[in-house]
Amino acid sequence: MSRALYVVIQSQQNWWVDLEGKAHGPFASLEAATEEGRQLARLAAHAGRVSELLIPDERGRYSVVWASENEPHSSAA
């Protein structure tokens, strides 16, 4: 199974969590979208899928802020 990459994006003055072209949201803030993305990534990990959450910094560069591989109780391999 492929890695699930949850990506927080900003569009039309709202924040969204994207997974494989499906957007979840909108959210009023980066923080709210990040928390939702973290929860979605955890759900995927509990279902056995390796997952990561990426968010942009102030320059628009993305970095991983949560990864199932770093979670001690993750069932994803």
DAQUIZI-V460184 format. One record per backbone hydrogen bond with DSSP energy under -1.0 kcal/mol. CO is the residue of the C=O (numbers start at 0). NH is the residue of the N-H. E is the energy in kcal/mol with one decimal. If there is no record, write none. Layout:
CO:NH:E / CO:NH:E
This chain:
3:51:-2.5 / 5:53:-3.0 / 6:17:-3.2 / 8:15:-2.8 / 10:13:-1.6 / 13:10:-2.6 / 14:26:-2.4 / 15:8:-2.4 / 16:23:-2.6 / 17:6:-2.6 / 18:21:-2.0 / 21:18:-2.1 / 23:16:-2.5 / 26:14:-2.7 / 28:32:-2.1 / 29:33:-2.6 / 30:34:-2.3 / 31:35:-2.1 / 32:36:-2.6 / 33:37:-2.4 / 34:38:-2.0 / 35:39:-2.6 / 36:40:-2.6 / 37:41:-2.2 / 38:42:-2.2 / 39:43:-2.0 / 40:44:-2.2 / 41:45:-2.5 / 42:46:-1.3 / 43:48:-2.6 / 44:47:-1.7 / 49:3:-3.0 / 50:67:-2.9 / 51:5:-3.1 / 52:64:-2.8 / 52:65:-1.1 / 53:7:-2.6 / 54:62:-1.9 / 56:59:-1.9 / 60:56:-1.9 / 62:54:-2.0 / 65:52:-2.7 / 66:69:-1.7 / 67:70:-1.5 / 70:73:-1.2
